[in-house]
């Protein structure tokens, strides 16, 4: 029996958490899991709940929500025996997608039932943990714009990319690592522990969370005519073949730039100084993984079809919920028409 805590963020991500409560009760295996469910009430609460669960000896803490909730729980369980479980309910779902955790909640819950746990790597940028990617340049700039926009979702993100992309000015960076020092003029520099940002945007298709190394991606300047090709390659896992992309693997780097500015840590922006230190912490992070994920290599069309199917299943669930509400209203109205004693009109 595994002692498991499900931490549900009721307001973040795609708004499916109310149905997840019912799905946990239906699909969590009581013969394998001694589980309880709680929900967050404010920013940072998921991390507090997860830390308490670690102290109380829980074997697995499951984050039910978007990337923010997952990262809060993950930060609380690194360097502990407690494992992170994931039921993805967000828009990006970068870590879940890399680990091939299904976006369908019942399937994700069945993976928790199996409780196959691997010890994985994570990273730090200026002391802040990250699990998928961090970086400087355009993606950090867009993350800051996205956070300030007041609206969430892929549409807002794409709007910011299209509006700012053609006028963004690349910067000159110096990268120091154990192998030497290089100077780059770069559109962005990304450090990847996992393969993607989220939404199946693969910045480092070959990245592994078990190799003890991070993939460093330097995107050199390109013109407007080349932008569509780069966008396609980002989603079909062929970005490293682009001539504007330079990649290498390392354990740690220091990035030097002309002035302070935005940095992102798993899409969460903050302002950092001229010198930025990034390092990988190997095998320090227990995670419940998909035991059937090994060797799967889906193409872009398959991933798109999965997302469309997931969206359609969500629409069906919402339709069923609305039908239940309408039936309840009809029963209440019929009861009023019959009168307090249950008499039918005309009787």
C-alpha positions in Angstrom: 0.0 0.0 0.0 1.4 3.4 -1.0 0.4 6.4 1.1 -0.7 9.0 -1.5 -1.8 12.6 -1.4 -3.7 14.2 -4.3 -3.2 18.0 -4.3 -5.8 19.6 -6.6 -5.6 23.2 -7.7 -9.3 24.0 -8.3 -8.8 27.2 -10.4 -5.6 26.8 -12.5 -5.1 25.3 -16.0 -8.0 24.1 -18.2 -10.8 24.0 -15.6 -11.2 20.2 -15.4 -10.4 19.7 -11.8 -14.1 19.4 -10.6 -14.5 16.3 -12.7 -11.1 15.0 -11.5 -12.4 14.6 -7.9 -15.0 12.1 -9.2 -12.4 10.4 -11.4 -10.0 9.9 -8.5 -12.7 8.3 -6.4 -13.7 6.1 -9.4 -10.3 5.0 -10.7 -7.8 5.2 -7.8 -7.2 1.6 -6.6 -7.9 1.3 -2.9 -6.2 -2.1 -2.8 -2.9 -0.4 -3.8 -3.3 3.2 -2.6 -4.1 4.6 0.9 -5.0 8.0 -0.5 -6.5 11.4 0.5 -7.4 14.5 -1.5 -6.9 18.1 -0.6 -7.1 21.4 -2.7 -5.0 24.5 -2.8 -6.3 27.9 -1.5 -3.6 30.4 -2.6 -0.4 30.7 -4.6 2.4 28.6 -3.0 -0.1 26.4 -1.0 0.6 23.3 -3.1 4.3 23.5 -2.1 3.3 23.9 1.6 1.0 20.9 1.4 3.6 18.8 -0.4 6.3 19.7 2.2 3.9 18.6 5.0 3.2 15.3 3.1 6.9 14.7 2.9 7.2 15.2 6.7 4.3 12.8 7.3 5.9 10.1 5.2 3.7 10.0 2.1 5.2 7.9 -0.7 3.7 9.9 -3.5 2.3 13.4 -3.8 0.2 13.9 -6.9 -0.1 17.3 -8.5 -3.5 17.8 -10.1 -3.3 21.0 -12.1 -1.3 23.0 -14.6 2.5 23.5 -14.8 2.6 25.9 -11.9 1.0 23.5 -9.5 3.2 20.6 -10.8 6.3 22.7 -10.3 5.3 23.8 -6.8 4.9 20.1 -5.7 8.1 19.1 -7.6 10.2 21.7 -5.8 8.9 20.3 -2.4 9.9 16.7 -3.1 13.4 17.0 -4.6 16.0 15.3 -2.4 13.4 13.4 -0.5 12.1 9.8 -0.7 8.6 11.1 -1.7 7.8 10.9 -5.4 5.9 13.3 -7.6 2.8 12.0 -9.4 1.1 14.0 -12.2 -2.5 14.4 -13.4 -2.0 17.1 -16.0 -4.9 19.7 -16.2 -3.0 22.6 -17.7 -2.5 24.1 -21.1 1.2 23.5 -21.6 1.8 20.3 -19.6 5.5 20.3 -20.5 6.8 17.8 -17.9 3.8 15.5 -18.3 4.2 15.4 -22.0 7.9 14.7 -21.8 7.2 11.8 -19.4 4.3 10.7 -21.7 1.8 10.9 -18.9 -1.6 10.8 -20.5 -3.7 14.0 -20.6 -6.7 11.9 -20.0 -7.2 11.9 -16.2 -8.4 8.3 -15.8 -5.4 7.0 -17.7 -3.1 9.2 -15.6 -4.7 7.9 -12.4 -4.1 4.3 -13.5 -0.3 5.2 -13.8 -0.4 6.4 -10.2 -2.0 3.0 -9.3 1.0 1.2 -10.9 3.4 3.4 -8.8 6.5 2.8 -11.0 9.0 5.3 -9.7 12.3 6.5 -11.3 14.9 8.9 -9.9 15.4 11.7 -12.4 17.5 14.8 -12.8 16.4 18.4 -12.3 18.2 21.8 -12.8 18.7 25.1 -11.0 19.0 28.6 -12.5 20.5 31.1 -10.1 19.4 28.7 -7.3 15.8 28.2 -8.5 14.8 24.7 -9.4 13.5 23.9 -12.9 12.4 20.5 -14.3 11.9 21.1 -18.1 13.6 24.2 -19.4 15.1 27.6 -18.4 16.7 30.2 -20.5 17.4 33.8 -21.6 16.5 35.8 -24.6 13.3 35.8 -26.6 11.5 33.0 -24.8 12.2 34.7 -21.4 11.1 38.0 -22.9 7.8 36.4 -24.1 7.3 34.6 -20.8 7.4 38.0 -19.1 5.0 39.5 -21.6 2.7 36.5 -21.2 2.7 36.9 -17.4 1.9 40.6 -17.6 -0.9 40.1 -20.2 -3.5 39.0 -17.6 -4.8 36.3 -19.9 -3.7 32.6 -20.1 -3.7 29.9 -22.7 -1.9 29.1 -26.0 -3.7 31.8 -28.0 -2.3 34.6 -25.8 1.1 33.1 -26.0 1.0 32.9 -29.8 -0.3 36.5 -30.0 2.7 37.7 -28.0 5.1 35.6 -30.2 3.8 37.0 -33.4 3.6 40.6 -32.2 7.1 40.7 -30.7 9.0 38.2 -32.8 9.8 40.4 -35.8 11.1 43.3 -33.8 13.0 41.5 -31.0 16.8 42.3 -31.1 19.2 39.5 -30.4 21.9 40.0 -27.8 25.5 39.0 -27.4 26.2 36.3 -24.8 29.3 34.6 -23.4 28.8 31.1 -22.3 31.3 29.6 -19.8 31.3 25.9 -19.1 33.9 23.2 -18.1 34.9 22.7 -21.7 35.7 26.4 -22.4 34.2 29.8 -23.3 32.3 30.8 -26.4 30.7 34.1 -27.5 27.4 34.0 -29.4 25.0 36.5 -30.9 21.7 34.7 -30.0 18.0 35.0 -30.3 17.7 32.8 -27.3 19.7 30.4 -25.1 17.7 27.5 -23.6 18.9 24.9 -21.1 16.8 21.8 -21.3 16.5 19.0 -18.8 13.4 17.7 -20.6 12.6 17.7 -24.3 10.0 20.5 -24.6 8.5 23.7 -23.4 5.0 22.3 -23.4 2.3 22.0 -26.0 4.6 19.6 -27.9 7.1 22.4 -28.7 10.3 20.4 -28.8 13.3 22.7 -28.1 15.5 19.8 -27.3 14.1 16.6 -28.8 16.9 14.3 -27.6 17.0 15.6 -24.0 16.8 13.0 -21.3 16.0 13.4 -17.6 18.3 10.4 -16.7 21.6 11.2 -18.4 23.1 13.6 -15.8 23.4 16.3 -18.5 21.4 19.3 -19.8 21.1 20.1 -23.4 22.1 23.7 -24.2 20.4 25.2 -27.3 21.7 28.4 -28.8 19.4 29.9 -31.5 21.3 32.4 -33.6 19.6 35.3 -35.4 17.4 34.5 -38.4 15.2 36.5 -40.8 11.5 36.7 -41.2 11.4 34.3 -44.1 13.1 31.6 -42.1 10.8 32.0 -39.1 8.0 29.6 -40.4 10.5 26.8 -41.0 11.9 27.2 -37.4 8.3 27.1 -36.1 7.6 23.9 -37.9 10.8 22.2 -36.8 10.1 23.2 -33.2 6.9 21.0 -33.4 8.2 18.1 -35.6 11.3 17.4 -33.5 13.8 18.5 -36.2 14.9 21.8 -34.7 18.6 20.7 -34.1 19.0 20.2 -37.9 18.5 23.9 -38.5 21.7 25.8 -39.4 20.8 28.6 -36.9 20.8 26.1 -34.0 23.9 25.2 -32.0 23.6 22.5 -29.3 25.9 20.9 -26.7 25.5 19.0 -23.5 27.1 19.9 -20.1 26.6 19.7 -16.4 26.8 23.5 -15.7 27.2 26.8 -17.5 27.5 30.5 -16.7 25.8 32.9 -19.1 27.2 36.5 -19.3 25.2 39.2 -21.0 25.5 43.0 -21.4 22.8 44.0 -18.8 20.2 42.5 -16.4 16.9 41.4 -17.9 14.3 38.6 -17.9 15.0 34.9 -17.4 12.5 32.1 -17.4 12.4 29.0 -15.2 9.9 26.5 -16.7 8.1 29.5 -18.3 7.9 31.4 -15.0 9.7 34.8 -15.6 11.9 36.7 -13.3 14.6 39.4 -13.6 18.2 38.4 -13.2 21.5 40.1 -13.4 24.3 40.1 -16.0 25.7 36.7 -14.8 23.4 33.7 -14.7 24.5 30.3 -13.3 22.7 27.1 -14.5 23.5 23.6 -13.2 22.0 20.1 -13.4 21.4 18.1 -10.3 21.5 14.4 -11.3 19.3 11.6 -9.9 17.7 13.7 -7.1 14.1 13.7 -8.0 11.6 10.8 -7.6 8.8 10.7 -10.1 6.0 8.3 -10.9 6.5 7.4 -14.6 4.5 5.8 -17.3 5.8 2.2 -17.4 4.6 1.8 -21.1 6.3 5.0 -22.4 9.7 3.5 -23.2 10.5 3.5 -26.9 7.4 5.4 -28.0 8.2 7.9 -30.7 5.1 9.6 -32.0 5.1 11.9 -35.0 3.6 15.4 -35.1 0.3 14.3 -36.6 -0.2 11.6 -33.9 0.4 14.1 -31.2 -2.0 16.6 -32.8 -4.6 13.8 -33.0 -4.2 13.0 -29.3 -4.7 16.7 -28.4 -7.8 16.9 -30.6 -9.2 13.7 -29.0 -8.4 15.0 -25.5 -10.2 18.3 -26.3 -13.2 16.4 -27.7 -13.4 14.2 -24.5 -13.3 17.4 -22.5 -16.2 18.8 -24.5 -18.2 15.6 -24.0 -17.6 15.8 -20.3 -18.8 19.4 -20.2 -21.9 18.5 -22.2 -22.8 15.7 -19.8 -22.4 18.1 -16.9 -24.7 20.7 -18.5 -27.2 17.9 -19.2 -27.2 17.0 -15.6 -27.8 20.6 -14.6 -30.7 20.9 -17.0 -32.3 17.7 -15.7 -32.0 19.0 -12.1 -33.6 22.3 -13.1 -36.4 20.5 -14.9 -37.1 18.3 -11.8 -37.2 21.4 -9.6 -39.6 23.2 -12.0 -41.8 20.1 -12.3 -42.0 19.9 -8.5 -43.1 23.5 -8.2 -45.8 23.0 -10.9 -47.1 20.0 -8.9 -47.3 22.0 -5.7 -46.1 21.3 -2.2 -48.1 18.1 -1.9 -46.9 16.6 -5.2 -50.2 17.1 -6.9 -50.3 17.4 -10.7 -51.9 20.5 -12.3 -55.6 19.9 -12.8 -55.9 17.1 -10.3 
